[in-house]
């Protein structure tokens, strides 16, 4: 469970770095940079949906303080 979250977070960071690379290398309207942004947004949505589903399925619990 933790590994899925870590892998998704790592993929989001890699996509962010790829977008930054294309931003510095090419112009801001580059299709490669746009694709990196699309991937990052998609991975972020998958991560959020996975965490919400995990909560409702009882795989994770809210922290108690």
N, CA, C and O atoms as a CHARMM CRD file, in Angstrom:
* protein
*
  260
    1    1 UNK  N      0.82600  -1.18800   0.00000 PROA 1      0.00000
    2    1 UNK  CA     0.00000   0.00000   0.00000 PROA 1      0.00000
    3    1 UNK  C      0.87100   1.25400   0.00000 PROA 1      0.00000
    4    1 UNK  O      0.68300   2.15300  -0.82000 PROA 1      0.00000
    5    2 UNK  N      1.83100   1.30400   0.93200 PROA 2      0.00000
    6    2 UNK  CA     2.72600   2.45900   0.98800 PROA 2      0.00000
    7    2 UNK  C      3.54300   2.57100  -0.28900 PROA 2      0.00000
    8    2 UNK  O      3.82900   3.66600  -0.77200 PROA 2      0.00000
    9    3 UNK  N      3.91000   1.41700  -0.82300 PROA 3      0.00000
   10    3 UNK  CA     4.75700   1.41500  -2.00900 PROA 3      0.00000
   11    3 UNK  C      4.03300   2.00300  -3.22100 PROA 3      0.00000
   12    3 UNK  O      4.64800   2.66400  -4.05800 PROA 3      0.00000
   13    4 UNK  N      2.73900   1.76300  -3.30900 PROA 4      0.00000
   14    4 UNK  CA     1.96300   2.33600  -4.41100 PROA 4      0.00000
   15    4 UNK  C      1.98600   3.85500  -4.32500 PROA 4      0.00000
   16    4 UNK  O      2.16900   4.53600  -5.33400 PROA 4      0.00000
   17    5 UNK  N      1.80100   4.38300  -3.12700 PROA 5      0.00000
   18    5 UNK  CA     1.81700   5.83200  -2.92800 PROA 5      0.00000
   19    5 UNK  C      3.20300   6.39200  -3.24400 PROA 5      0.00000
   20    5 UNK  O      3.32100   7.42600  -3.90000 PROA 5      0.00000
   21    6 UNK  N      4.24200   5.71500  -2.78100 PROA 6      0.00000
   22    6 UNK  CA     5.60000   6.19500  -3.04800 PROA 6      0.00000
   23    6 UNK  C      5.94100   6.15800  -4.53600 PROA 6      0.00000
   24    6 UNK  O      6.59200   7.06500  -5.05500 PROA 6      0.00000
   25    7 UNK  N      5.49800   5.10800  -5.21100 PROA 7      0.00000
   26    7 UNK  CA     5.75800   5.00700  -6.64900 PROA 7      0.00000
   27    7 UNK  C      5.01600   6.10800  -7.40600 PROA 7      0.00000
   28    7 UNK  O      5.57400   6.72000  -8.31700 PROA 7      0.00000
   29    8 UNK  N      3.77100   6.36000  -7.03300 PROA 8      0.00000
   30    8 UNK  CA     3.02200   7.42900  -7.68600 PROA 8      0.00000
   31    8 UNK  C      3.64600   8.79400  -7.41400 PROA 8      0.00000
   32    8 UNK  O      3.74100   9.62100  -8.32100 PROA 8      0.00000
   33    9 UNK  N      4.07000   9.03700  -6.18500 PROA 9      0.00000
   34    9 UNK  CA     4.72400  10.30800  -5.86900 PROA 9      0.00000
   35    9 UNK  C      6.03100  10.46000  -6.63900 PROA 9      0.00000
   36    9 UNK  O      6.34300  11.54800  -7.12400 PROA 9      0.00000
   37   10 UNK  N      6.79100   9.38100  -6.75400 PROA 10     0.00000
   38   10 UNK  CA     8.04200   9.44200  -7.51500 PROA 10     0.00000
   39   10 UNK  C      7.76200   9.71700  -8.99400 PROA 10     0.00000
   40   10 UNK  O      8.48000  10.48900  -9.62900 PROA 10     0.00000
   41   11 UNK  N      6.73100   9.09300  -9.53400 PROA 11     0.00000
   42   11 UNK  CA     6.37400   9.33000 -10.93500 PROA 11     0.00000
   43   11 UNK  C      5.93000  10.77200 -11.15400 PROA 11     0.00000
   44   11 UNK  O      6.22300  11.35800 -12.19700 PROA 11     0.00000
   45   12 UNK  N      5.22800  11.34600 -10.18600 PROA 12     0.00000
   46   12 UNK  CA     4.81000  12.74600 -10.28300 PROA 12     0.00000
   47   12 UNK  C      6.03100  13.66200 -10.27700 PROA 12     0.00000
   48   12 UNK  O      6.09700  14.61500 -11.05300 PROA 12     0.00000
   49   13 UNK  N      6.98900  13.37800  -9.41300 PROA 13     0.00000
   50   13 UNK  CA     8.20400  14.19700  -9.34800 PROA 13     0.00000
   51   13 UNK  C      9.01500  14.06600 -10.64100 PROA 13     0.00000
   52   13 UNK  O      9.55200  15.05700 -11.13700 PROA 13     0.00000
   53   14 UNK  N      9.10600  12.84900 -11.18800 PROA 14     0.00000
   54   14 UNK  CA     9.82500  12.65700 -12.44700 PROA 14     0.00000
   55   14 UNK  C      9.13200  13.42400 -13.57400 PROA 14     0.00000
   56   14 UNK  O      9.79900  14.04800 -14.39900 PROA 14     0.00000
   57   15 UNK  N      7.82200  13.38100 -13.61300 PROA 15     0.00000
   58   15 UNK  CA     7.08100  14.12200 -14.63500 PROA 15     0.00000
   59   15 UNK  C      7.27400  15.62900 -14.46700 PROA 15     0.00000
   60   15 UNK  O      7.37200  16.35800 -15.45400 PROA 15     0.00000
   61   16 UNK  N      7.32800  16.08400 -13.24200 PROA 16     0.00000
   62   16 UNK  CA     7.59000  17.49700 -12.98000 PROA 16     0.00000
   63   16 UNK  C      8.97700  17.88500 -13.47600 PROA 16     0.00000
   64   16 UNK  O      9.14900  18.94200 -14.08300 PROA 16     0.00000
   65   17 UNK  N      9.95500  17.04100 -13.22200 PROA 17     0.00000
   66   17 UNK  CA    11.31200  17.30500 -13.69500 PROA 17     0.00000
   67   17 UNK  C     11.39600  17.28100 -15.20700 PROA 17     0.00000
   68   17 UNK  O     12.11900  18.08000 -15.80200 PROA 17     0.00000
   69   18 UNK  N     10.65900  16.36800 -15.83800 PROA 18     0.00000
   70   18 UNK  CA    10.63900  16.30700 -17.29500 PROA 18     0.00000
   71   18 UNK  C     10.04400  17.58100 -17.88300 PROA 18     0.00000
   72   18 UNK  O     10.55900  18.12400 -18.86000 PROA 18     0.00000
   73   19 UNK  N      8.95500  18.05200 -17.27900 PROA 19     0.00000
   74   19 UNK  CA     8.34700  19.29600 -17.73900 PROA 19     0.00000
   75   19 UNK  C      9.29200  20.47300 -17.58300 PROA 19     0.00000
   76   19 UNK  O      9.35800  21.33700 -18.45700 PROA 19     0.00000
   77   20 UNK  N     10.01800  20.51200 -16.48400 PROA 20     0.00000
   78   20 UNK  CA    10.99100  21.58300 -16.27300 PROA 20     0.00000
   79   20 UNK  C     12.11800  21.49800 -17.29400 PROA 20     0.00000
   80   20 UNK  O     12.58000  22.52200 -17.79700 PROA 20     0.00000
   81   21 UNK  N     12.55600  20.29300 -17.59800 PROA 21     0.00000
   82   21 UNK  CA    13.60600  20.10700 -18.59800 PROA 21     0.00000
   83   21 UNK  C     13.15700  20.64600 -19.95300 PROA 21     0.00000
   84   21 UNK  O     13.90000  21.37300 -20.61300 PROA 21     0.00000
   85   22 UNK  N     11.94300  20.28900 -20.36500 PROA 22     0.00000
   86   22 UNK  CA    11.45000  20.76300 -21.66000 PROA 22     0.00000
   87   22 UNK  C     11.16700  22.26300 -21.63300 PROA 22     0.00000
   88   22 UNK  O     11.28900  22.92400 -22.66500 PROA 22     0.00000
   89   23 UNK  N     10.79900  22.80500 -20.50000 PROA 23     0.00000
   90   23 UNK  CA    10.58500  24.24500 -20.39200 PROA 23     0.00000
   91   23 UNK  C     11.89200  24.99000 -20.59200 PROA 23     0.00000
   92   23 UNK  O     11.92500  26.02300 -21.26100 PROA 23     0.00000
   93   24 UNK  N     12.96800  24.47500 -20.01700 PROA 24     0.00000
   94   24 UNK  CA    14.27500  25.12800 -20.15100 PROA 24     0.00000
   95   24 UNK  C     14.88500  24.88500 -21.53400 PROA 24     0.00000
   96   24 UNK  O     15.59200  25.74200 -22.06300 PROA 24     0.00000
   97   25 UNK  N     14.61000  23.72400 -22.11200 PROA 25     0.00000
   98   25 UNK  CA    15.23600  23.33300 -23.37300 PROA 25     0.00000
   99   25 UNK  C     14.51900  23.93800 -24.57600 PROA 25     0.00000
  100   25 UNK  O     15.16300  24.38500 -25.52600 PROA 25     0.00000
  101   26 UNK  N     13.21600  23.95100 -24.53700 PROA 26     0.00000
  102   26 UNK  CA    12.41100  24.42200 -25.65300 PROA 26     0.00000
  103   26 UNK  C     11.53600  25.58200 -25.18200 PROA 26     0.00000
  104   26 UNK  O     11.70200  26.07200 -24.06500 PROA 26     0.00000
  105   27 UNK  N     10.62100  26.01400 -26.01600 PROA 27     0.00000
  106   27 UNK  CA     9.75800  27.11400 -25.60900 PROA 27     0.00000
  107   27 UNK  C      8.64100  26.61100 -24.70400 PROA 27     0.00000
  108   27 UNK  O      8.44000  25.40600 -24.55000 PROA 27     0.00000
  109   28 UNK  N      7.91500  27.56100 -24.10600 PROA 28     0.00000
  110   28 UNK  CA     6.88400  27.21600 -23.12800 PROA 28     0.00000
  111   28 UNK  C      5.67800  26.54600 -23.77800 PROA 28     0.00000
  112   28 UNK  O      4.89400  25.90600 -23.07700 PROA 28     0.00000
  113   29 UNK  N      5.50400  26.66900 -25.08100 PROA 29     0.00000
  114   29 UNK  CA     4.36300  26.06500 -25.76300 PROA 29     0.00000
  115   29 UNK  C      4.70600  24.72100 -26.39600 PROA 29     0.00000
  116   29 UNK  O      4.00500  24.25600 -27.29600 PROA 29     0.00000
  117   30 UNK  N      5.76300  24.11300 -25.93400 PROA 30     0.00000
  118   30 UNK  CA     6.22400  22.84500 -26.50100 PROA 30     0.00000
  119   30 UNK  C      5.20100  21.74000 -26.23900 PROA 30     0.00000
  120   30 UNK  O      4.67500  21.64000 -25.13100 PROA 30     0.00000
  121   31 UNK  N      4.91300  20.91200 -27.24200 PROA 31     0.00000
  122   31 UNK  CA     3.99400  19.78800 -27.02000 PROA 31     0.00000
  123   31 UNK  C      4.55900  18.76500 -26.03200 PROA 31     0.00000
  124   31 UNK  O      3.79900  18.08800 -25.34000 PROA 31     0.00000
  125   32 UNK  N      5.88000  18.65000 -25.96400 PROA 32     0.00000
  126   32 UNK  CA     6.48000  17.72000 -24.99900 PROA 32     0.00000
  127   32 UNK  C      6.24100  18.19100 -23.57100 PROA 32     0.00000
  128   32 UNK  O      5.97000  17.38300 -22.68200 PROA 32     0.00000
  129   33 UNK  N      6.34400  19.50700 -23.35100 PROA 33     0.00000
  130   33 UNK  CA     6.09100  20.03100 -22.02000 PROA 33     0.00000
  131   33 UNK  C      4.61800  19.87300 -21.65000 PROA 33     0.00000
  132   33 UNK  O      4.29100  19.54900 -20.50800 PROA 33     0.00000
  133   34 UNK  N      3.73800  20.10100 -22.61400 PROA 34     0.00000
  134   34 UNK  CA     2.31100  19.92600 -22.37600 PROA 34     0.00000
  135   34 UNK  C      2.00500  18.47900 -22.02500 PROA 34     0.00000
  136   34 UNK  O      1.19200  18.21300 -21.14000 PROA 34     0.00000
  137   35 UNK  N      2.64700  17.54600 -22.71100 PROA 35     0.00000
  138   35 UNK  CA     2.42700  16.12900 -22.42800 PROA 35     0.00000
  139   35 UNK  C      2.90400  15.76500 -21.01600 PROA 35     0.00000
  140   35 UNK  O      2.25100  14.99400 -20.31300 PROA 35     0.00000
  141   36 UNK  N      4.05000  16.32600 -20.61200 PROA 36     0.00000
  142   36 UNK  CA     4.55100  16.07500 -19.25200 PROA 36     0.00000
  143   36 UNK  C      3.57100  16.62100 -18.21500 PROA 36     0.00000
  144   36 UNK  O      3.36200  16.00300 -17.17100 PROA 36     0.00000
  145   37 UNK  N      2.97200  17.77700 -18.49800 PROA 37     0.00000
  146   37 UNK  CA     1.98000  18.34700 -17.58200 PROA 37     0.00000
  147   37 UNK  C      0.73400  17.46900 -17.52400 PROA 37     0.00000
  148   37 UNK  O      0.18700  17.24000 -16.44500 PROA 37     0.00000
  149   38 UNK  N      0.29000  16.98300 -18.66400 PROA 38     0.00000
  150   38 UNK  CA    -0.87100  16.10000 -18.68000 PROA 38     0.00000
  151   38 UNK  C     -0.61900  14.83500 -17.87200 PROA 38     0.00000
  152   38 UNK  O     -1.48900  14.38700 -17.12600 PROA 38     0.00000
  153   39 UNK  N      0.55100  14.26800 -18.01700 PROA 39     0.00000
  154   39 UNK  CA     0.89300  13.05300 -17.27100 PROA 39     0.00000
  155   39 UNK  C      0.92100  13.34000 -15.77700 PROA 39     0.00000
  156   39 UNK  O      0.41700  12.55100 -14.97800 PROA 39     0.00000
  157   40 UNK  N      1.51600  14.47900 -15.39700 PROA 40     0.00000
  158   40 UNK  CA     1.59700  14.82300 -13.98000 PROA 40     0.00000
  159   40 UNK  C      0.21300  15.02200 -13.37600 PROA 40     0.00000
  160   40 UNK  O     -0.05900  14.54200 -12.27600 PROA 40     0.00000
  161   41 UNK  N     -0.65500  15.72100 -14.08300 PROA 41     0.00000
  162   41 UNK  CA    -2.01800  15.93900 -13.58100 PROA 41     0.00000
  163   41 UNK  C     -2.76500  14.61600 -13.49200 PROA 41     0.00000
  164   41 UNK  O     -3.48100  14.37500 -12.51900 PROA 41     0.00000
  165   42 UNK  N     -2.60900  13.75900 -14.49000 PROA 42     0.00000
  166   42 UNK  CA    -3.25700  12.45200 -14.46000 PROA 42     0.00000
  167   42 UNK  C     -2.77900  11.58900 -13.30300 PROA 42     0.00000
  168   42 UNK  O     -3.57900  10.93800 -12.63100 PROA 42     0.00000
  169   43 UNK  N     -1.47000  11.58600 -13.07400 PROA 43     0.00000
  170   43 UNK  CA    -0.92800  10.80800 -11.95000 PROA 43     0.00000
  171   43 UNK  C     -1.40600  11.36400 -10.61700 PROA 43     0.00000
  172   43 UNK  O     -1.67200  10.60400  -9.68500 PROA 43     0.00000
  173   44 UNK  N     -1.51500  12.67600 -10.52000 PROA 44     0.00000
  174   44 UNK  CA    -2.01100  13.28500  -9.28200 PROA 44     0.00000
  175   44 UNK  C     -3.45700  12.88300  -9.02500 PROA 44     0.00000
  176   44 UNK  O     -3.82700  12.58000  -7.89000 PROA 44     0.00000
  177   45 UNK  N     -4.27500  12.87800 -10.07400 PROA 45     0.00000
  178   45 UNK  CA    -5.66400  12.44800  -9.91400 PROA 45     0.00000
  179   45 UNK  C     -5.74800  10.97800  -9.51600 PROA 45     0.00000
  180   45 UNK  O     -6.56100  10.60800  -8.66900 PROA 45     0.00000
  181   46 UNK  N     -4.91800  10.14800 -10.12000 PROA 46     0.00000
  182   46 UNK  CA    -4.89800   8.72200  -9.75800 PROA 46     0.00000
  183   46 UNK  C     -4.51100   8.55900  -8.29500 PROA 46     0.00000
  184   46 UNK  O     -5.11000   7.75300  -7.58400 PROA 46     0.00000
  185   47 UNK  N     -3.51800   9.31300  -7.84000 PROA 47     0.00000
  186   47 UNK  CA    -3.08900   9.22300  -6.44200 PROA 47     0.00000
  187   47 UNK  C     -4.20600   9.64800  -5.49600 PROA 47     0.00000
  188   47 UNK  O     -4.45400   8.98100  -4.49100 PROA 47     0.00000
  189   48 UNK  N     -4.87700  10.74400  -5.80500 PROA 48     0.00000
  190   48 UNK  CA    -5.96800  11.21900  -4.94600 PROA 48     0.00000
  191   48 UNK  C     -7.10600  10.20500  -4.91600 PROA 48     0.00000
  192   48 UNK  O     -7.63200   9.89200  -3.84800 PROA 48     0.00000
  193   49 UNK  N     -7.48700   9.69300  -6.08000 PROA 49     0.00000
  194   49 UNK  CA    -8.56400   8.70200  -6.12500 PROA 49     0.00000
  195   49 UNK  C     -8.17100   7.42200  -5.39700 PROA 49     0.00000
  196   49 UNK  O     -9.00800   6.80600  -4.73700 PROA 49     0.00000
  197   50 UNK  N     -6.91300   7.01400  -5.50700 PROA 50     0.00000
  198   50 UNK  CA    -6.44600   5.83300  -4.79800 PROA 50     0.00000
  199   50 UNK  C     -6.51700   6.03800  -3.28100 PROA 50     0.00000
  200   50 UNK  O     -6.93700   5.13900  -2.55200 PROA 50     0.00000
  201   51 UNK  N     -6.11000   7.20600  -2.81300 PROA 51     0.00000
  202   51 UNK  CA    -6.15300   7.47500  -1.37000 PROA 51     0.00000
  203   51 UNK  C     -7.58800   7.54500  -0.85100 PROA 51     0.00000
  204   51 UNK  O     -7.87600   7.03900   0.23400 PROA 51     0.00000
  205   52 UNK  N     -8.48200   8.16100  -1.60400 PROA 52     0.00000
  206   52 UNK  CA    -9.89200   8.23200  -1.18900 PROA 52     0.00000
  207   52 UNK  C    -10.50900   6.84000  -1.17300 PROA 52     0.00000
  208   52 UNK  O    -11.20600   6.47700  -0.22500 PROA 52     0.00000
  209   53 UNK  N    -10.25500   6.05800  -2.22200 PROA 53     0.00000
  210   53 UNK  CA   -10.78600   4.69400  -2.26900 PROA 53     0.00000
  211   53 UNK  C    -10.21700   3.84900  -1.13300 PROA 53     0.00000
  212   53 UNK  O    -10.93500   3.04600  -0.53600 PROA 53     0.00000
  213   54 UNK  N     -8.94500   4.02200  -0.83500 PROA 54     0.00000
  214   54 UNK  CA    -8.31900   3.27000   0.25800 PROA 54     0.00000
  215   54 UNK  C     -8.96100   3.61400   1.59200 PROA 54     0.00000
  216   54 UNK  O     -9.14700   2.74400   2.44300 PROA 54     0.00000
  217   55 UNK  N     -9.29300   4.86500   1.76800 PROA 55     0.00000
  218   55 UNK  CA    -9.94900   5.28100   3.01300 PROA 55     0.00000
  219   55 UNK  C    -11.32400   4.63900   3.13600 PROA 55     0.00000
  220   55 UNK  O    -11.67100   4.09700   4.18500 PROA 55     0.00000
  221   56 UNK  N    -12.10700   4.70100   2.05800 PROA 56     0.00000
  222   56 UNK  CA   -13.46300   4.15100   2.11700 PROA 56     0.00000
  223   56 UNK  C    -13.47500   2.62500   2.17800 PROA 56     0.00000
  224   56 UNK  O    -14.42300   2.04300   2.70500 PROA 56     0.00000
  225   57 UNK  N    -12.46100   1.97800   1.66100 PROA 57     0.00000
  226   57 UNK  CA   -12.37900   0.51700   1.74800 PROA 57     0.00000
  227   57 UNK  C    -11.77900   0.04100   3.06700 PROA 57     0.00000
  228   57 UNK  O    -11.74500  -1.15800   3.34500 PROA 57     0.00000
  229   58 UNK  N    -11.30800   0.98500   3.87500 PROA 58     0.00000
  230   58 UNK  CA   -10.77300   0.63500   5.18200 PROA 58     0.00000
  231   58 UNK  C     -9.31600   0.22900   5.17100 PROA 58     0.00000
  232   58 UNK  O     -8.81200  -0.29300   6.16500 PROA 58     0.00000
  233   59 UNK  N     -8.62900   0.45900   4.06500 PROA 59     0.00000
  234   59 UNK  CA    -7.21300   0.10100   3.99500 PROA 59     0.00000
  235   59 UNK  C     -6.36300   1.06400   4.78300 PROA 59     0.00000
  236   59 UNK  O     -5.30200   0.68600   5.28000 PROA 59     0.00000
  237   60 UNK  N     -6.80000   2.29800   4.91100 PROA 60     0.00000
  238   60 UNK  CA    -6.08600   3.29700   5.70900 PROA 60     0.00000
  239   60 UNK  C     -7.07000   3.95400   6.65800 PROA 60     0.00000
  240   60 UNK  O     -8.27300   3.98500   6.40000 PROA 60     0.00000
  241   61 UNK  N     -6.55700   4.47200   7.74100 PROA 61     0.00000
  242   61 UNK  CA    -7.40100   5.15800   8.72500 PROA 61     0.00000
  243   61 UNK  C     -6.84300   6.55400   8.93500 PROA 61     0.00000
  244   61 UNK  O     -5.64300   6.78000   8.77400 PROA 61     0.00000
  245   62 UNK  N     -7.72100   7.49900   9.30000 PROA 62     0.00000
  246   62 UNK  CA    -7.21500   8.83900   9.57000 PROA 62     0.00000
  247   62 UNK  C     -6.34600   8.83300  10.82600 PROA 62     0.00000
  248   62 UNK  O     -6.56500   8.02900  11.73300 PROA 62     0.00000
  249   63 UNK  N     -5.37400   9.71700  10.87800 PROA 63     0.00000
  250   63 UNK  CA    -4.51500   9.74800  12.07000 PROA 63     0.00000
  251   63 UNK  C     -5.31400  10.19600  13.29000 PROA 63     0.00000
  252   63 UNK  O     -6.18800  11.05900  13.20200 PROA 63     0.00000
  253   64 UNK  N     -4.99500   9.59700  14.41200 PROA 64     0.00000
  254   64 UNK  CA    -5.64500   9.99500  15.66600 PROA 64     0.00000
  255   64 UNK  C     -4.64700  10.80500  16.47700 PROA 64     0.00000
  256   64 UNK  O     -3.47500  10.44100  16.57900 PROA 64     0.00000
  257   65 UNK  N     -5.10000  11.86700  17.03200 PROA 65     0.00000
  258   65 UNK  CA    -4.16900  12.72500  17.74800 PROA 65     0.00000
  259   65 UNK  C     -4.65300  13.10800  19.02000 PROA 65     0.00000
  260   65 UNK  O     -3.97400  13.83600  19.74500 PROA 65     0.00000
